Amino acid sequence: MKIYDKIKTNGTGSIFKNKRKIIVYLFIVSFLLFFYCISNYNKLIAVYNLQKSVEEKVKDMDIVIGGEAVGIKLLATGVLVVGIDRENIGIEVGDIILEVNNTKIESNDELIQFVRDSNGNDLNLKINRQGKEFNVTVKPNYDEVSETYKLEMWVKDSSAGVGTITFYDKKSGKFGALGHAVTETKENYILPITSGGITKTEIYSVKRGLPKSPGELKGTLTNDTIGDIAGNTDKGVYGKVYNTNNISKESIKILPKSKIKEGKASIFCTLNDNEVKEYNIEIEKVLLTSSGNKNMIIKITDEKLLEKTGGIIQGMSGSPIVQNGKLVGAVTHVFLNDPTKGYGVFIENMIEDMDKIAEK
């Protein structure tokens, strides 16, 4: 009897102990889940609101996918500083020179003329540094070799390159391309623009991508401008094409980010045969709470594309990503150590940015 009682007592105590452990464990898990929801409440609400907002907007749109390689030409707002050969002048790489002596400038030539005409006198420069404006006084130095005055800075007033159209809206003529910003300098400052355009381009060669050696689509930018660019954001360049009658593709629906699945998908892009073609990829990971332009991790699986490009290469940015017959996003970046992999941006994020540009 004593043995039975002892065994019974020990067994019951063990059960009670296990129950207490389970209760404590469930309490901790519940607390952590509650804390996560509270700390990410604003992000989750923002994702939900963005999805509802985009769903409302696309009702009035007639979206078709792009995939065409185009020339992208941008004119900067002011003059961008991309290099400095002197110290302690109050100017940094990435600064934008907006005015000289209270006069607005829009080109390198205008800045050079002010410097040459200064006779070595101080110049008052209005600077924009990441959205904040201030004034700096700089004294030009005389260069004996060229026999002229210089600020000893490298500047840029425009940018041009090859990219890919992601989508068009046949009703409005609006388009989105690239999936990321046109940037300058190694710090990747987004180039503020006054205007720009997309032109027809002919891809004449493909440089294959290798680990730590990015590939590239090499093309000739023609003077045949087919649309204007109105905005340059971290999720792409946006504008309006002149003629939507040439867009003969069938309409496509978008797939909300919440419904994107890891697995098979495809991209559309143009190589040196100058035709838009479809290639197989895998969506390896969907990053729902990412608000930038790295929302999906993708991998090129198409053998024909791998043979030609080695994976994702420069110029393919903006290539539309389609899953189950619906547009989900665009290619944006390549992994430096593995060109078969890269990032993609959600189409919802691109449409949201396009709408903001249109409202300005």
C-alpha positions, 0 to 999 in steps of 0.5 A: 500500500505504501509503495502504491501510494508513493508511486501514485503520489510521484506520478501525480506530482510529475504530471502537475510539474509538466502541466506547470511547465506547459502553462509557463511555456504557453504564457511565454509564447503568447507574450512574445507573440503579443509583443511582436504584434504590438511592435510590428503593428504599424508595419502590418497596418501599413502593409494592409492599407497599401494593399487596399490602396493599390487594389483600388487604384488598379481598378482604373488601370489597364496594366500590361507587362513590359520587358523591353530594354530602353535607354534611360536619360535623366537631367539632374536638378542642379549639379551633383558633386561626384568627386572632390580634390580639395579638403575642408570646403564644406562640400561633400560627395553627393551634395547638389549645387542648386545656385551660385551667387543666388542664380539657379544653375542647371548644368555643368557648363553654367557652374564652370562659367561662374567659376571662370568669371569669378577672378578668384573671388568667393562664390556663394553656393546653395547646397542640397544635402539629402533634402536639407538646404544651406549655403557655403562660401567657396574660393576658386583656386587658380590652375596655372596649367589651364590658366583658369580658376577651378573649384577642384570638384567633379560634377555631373548634371545628367545620367544615361543607361540601359534599363527595362520597362516593368509595366504600362497602363494602357489607359493613362500611358503611365509606365514604371521601369527599373524597380530601383533608383538611378543613383550616382557616386559609390554612396548610391545617392538618388539623383534628383531630376528635373526631367528625363526620357526613355528612348528606343535602344538596340542591345548589341552584346551581352557580357555574362555575369560571374561571381564578383564580376557583374554582367551587362547588357550593352546597347546603343541609345537612339534619339527616338524618345518614346516617353517622358520621365517624371520621377526617380525613386528608390523603387524605379523611374516613372513617367508617361509614354507618348503613344499607347497604340503601339502597346498591343499586349494583352492586359494582366492582373497583379498579384498582391504581395500577400498571395505571392508564393515561394516557387516557380515564376518567370521574368520577361526581358530583352537580350541581344536578339532585341525581342522580349522573351520569357525565362523561368525563375524561382521565388525563393523567399518573400519578405512581406514586411520589407518596404524598400526594393528588396522584397523577394529573393529570386533565382534564375533557373532557365538554362538558356538565360543562364547560358547567355547571361550567367544570371541577373546582369545590369540592364535587366533591372525592371524585368517584370516577374510573373507568377501564375499569370499575374504580375508580382514585381520586378527584378532589382538587384543581383547578388555579387557573389552569386549572379544567379540570385538577386532581389525583386520589388513588389509591383504594389510598391512600384504602383504606389510610387508611380501614383505619388509621382503623378500627384506632384 
